[in-house]
């Protein structure tokens, strides 16, 4: 009985510590994101891409694509600035667990199982910039598809940092009806190489 009570108390304590850590992470990342309108711009691009792809009139379709270009550049600029802002934070606050589930104190007790959010955001910023600049010479449809994947992966990373890898992947599936593996296959080679190198350390 004493063992069961002890285990129960340890479980409750661990749950409380984990929740406290997550609240701090959400507050920290939120304080950085609030300077920008990335979420709003991402929604605008997603809706605009769908409108362009569904438009039968070529002239109107081109007009929609052109409207998207300024927002694409804004997203790239804001994400680059966000990466620079987060790069100034203390590494102790930016470690992200590679484990599927959130465990309390894992970044302190098992630092080898973590990666750095600061480096992850730098990877995202470079990847989005390369797609917006269209260094691969993609047509508008393929560029829109790749940029959407880049932004979905960025969003996944934010949720991963705040909660856990499993939660981030579940939100990706619910919100965008796609899996993490599909997003990784659709991002630019620049992002894929950077992301795989970051997670394999």
Helices and strands as residue ranges (DSSP letters): H 2-33, H 38-54, H 58-87, G 91-93, E 95-97, H 106-109, G 111-113, E 114-116, H 117-132, H 140-162, H 165-176, H 180-186, H 189-199
